Amino acid sequence: MTALNPIVAEVTQRIIDKSRDTRADYLRRMDAAASSKPGRAKLSCANWAHAFAGAPVRDKLTAMSGAQPNLGVVTAYNDMLSAHQPFERFPEIVRAAVREVDATAQVAGGVPAMCDGVTQGRPGMELSLFSRDVIALSTGIALTHDAFDAALCLGVCDKIVPGLFMGSLAFGHLPVVFAPAGPMPSGIPNAEKARVRAEYAQGQVDRQTLLESEIGSYHSPGTCTFYGTANSNQMMMELIGLHMPSTAFVHPETGLRDALTAAAAQHAVRLAREGRGRMADVVDEKSIVNAIVALLATGGSTNHAIHLVAMARSAGVLIDWTDMDQLSSATPLLARVYPNGSADVNAFQAAGGVAFVARELAENGHIHRDVQTIMGHGIDAYFQEPMLENGELVWKDGVSESLDLDILRPASDPFQKDGGLRLVQGDLGRAVIKVSAVKPENRMVEAPAAVFESQEEALQAFKDGKLDRDVVVVLRFQGPKANGMPELHSLSPALSVIQDRGFKVAFVTDGRMSGASGKTPAAIHVSPEALAGGPLAHVKDGDIIRLDPDAGVLTTVGVADLTGRPAAARSREHAEGSAWGYGRELYGAFRQVVGVAEEGASICFAQPPGQHPHTDTPPDPNLVDRAVDA
């Protein structure tokens, strides 16, 4: 067996050391929760009667015995998200499956599920990141009935899986299984979709042409097929060990998907009966490292530079961007999936999928094999793939060699020797950049800044021809305290056009980019954010900025005392616009207490000043006061 990569071992040990107190406190709380009796034993007769008042007679009789497990289902179903539309019929599959093993299942609660594809570039996107913590809180409400012996979480997309994960860990004394719905079939080629978007950005095709292209891409139930945050979620749930093996990318509304859903429910019941597989033991320092490495090896979403931090903290595990950067230096890039290649996740799955990636990473010492999963001890179960034989669900070994080397490669011959995520830092703060889709010749940019407060302003400057030059587009006041840290993917086509015209272009922001971050270099999540006194508030139009991900640099050039300048005031128009309308007024308290990006941008685990060595910069009271006044 290949020894663990020394950098992976070093980073893991550092995470264990710095998490010693928080992890011990978390496990102590979970042990205390586990020491109490199951819900059916500790609830009074009136409580238990309330819990099953609406159940069918068969389930009431099973529950009355007081001897059989009750499975709590937390669902993110709605039929606006194509990825979540299949969940409408999952509860009945789950109930029927657990009845076969003399148990009961109930939908404990539903959680909100936003579609970032619908809100992209719209005011609602400013609630997207906060929705993750709302989902975590909603999961807590669902499971706090304390009537369950195990939980089954139904979710797929961007903020939903991280929120379900965070909320479930508050009940980590229970076994928790995650069950996805799978991707939609492939639509038009991704290169064609990108071409039409670029032409629309330049006014070369009309809106009807763009709409027809988008409908050809997003056309049926199932997850969007590019490798953004939603599909990165699914890959990580497998490498952490919370899925049944290789269930991430099986299409919805198929016999195999239904069988996998039933199997997940029955397995959760089995874990409850056997007293093993509790979530607190599955999610630990090693499994979090495995998730980071797998994310890097597949060129996954930059959103997880925030989400994974918050998810890990929910289990008492402390990670930061330095950890991710070091792991990236030792992680081979094994996959090219759009936007880091032309193939979609269906082609990725056909070429070998997650089972191939897990095997390659494990057998070459890039991830920990000695972890707990819902399948038992060790990661090797995740080298297998499911199939139906004569109507029976079986698992067989996945492929040991890639079936398409343009999509998947072995660790011995990767697309590149390191992962796609880098930490960049300097007098502008700390940020992350995903370079797996950026050609080496386009990565280092040194150019004058063009500074904006909104996507709309930046896009208008592009349309007016003001950005047809070497330029670093700086978009500030986009952090979690300013406006909820929306994704800024609407700028991607315009930035790509500038680069295609032969100019050097980069993007620097304290906001987020989509999981579909593409071919132009983008330093994102800049911390501290401008509204909290970060250096971006002091940048002026024309300042020379150098972004060099290979050297880990994000800095001004020739500016002697950047923060000695007066900070730019956020305009009243944008401050008021982010505070009101489209439900944003309901989240004012969130913006006041949310943590910084490198700590997960969470309201659930925000740390007081002095807790983080990289991000504790005193806020500019003038900036904060102006925002509050607005």
Secondary structure, 3 states (H helix, E strand, C coil): CCCCCHHHHHHHHHHHHHCHHHHHHHHHHHHHHHHCCCHHHHCCHHHHHHHHCCCCHHHHHHHHCCCCCEEEEEECCCCCCCCCHHHHHHHHHHHHHHHCCCCEEEEEEECCCCCHHHHCCCHHHHHHHHHHHHHHHHHHHHHCCCCCCEEEEECCCCCHHHHHHHHHHCCCCCEEEEECCCECCCCCCHHHHHHHHHHHHCCCCCHHHHHHHHHHHCCCCCECCCCCHHHHHHHHHHHHCCCCCCCCCCCCCCHHHHHHHHHHHHHHHHHHHHCCCEHHHHCCHHHHHHHHHHHHHCCCCCCHHHHHHHHHHCCCCCCCHHHHHHHHHCCCECECCCCCCCCCHHHHHHHCHHHHHHHHHHHCCCCCCCCEECCEECCHHHHEEEEEECCEEEEEECCCCCCCCCCECCCCCCCECCCCEEEEEECCEEEEEECCCCCHHHCCEEEEEEEECCHHHHHHHHHCCCCCCCEEEEECCCCHHHHCCCECHHHHHHHHHHHHCCCCEEEEECCECCCCCCCCCEEEEEECCHHHCCHHHHCCCCCEEEEECCCCEEEEECCCCHHHCCCCCCCHHHHHHHHCCCCHHHHHHHHHHCCCHHHCCCCCCCCCCCCCCCCCCCCCHHHHHHHHHC
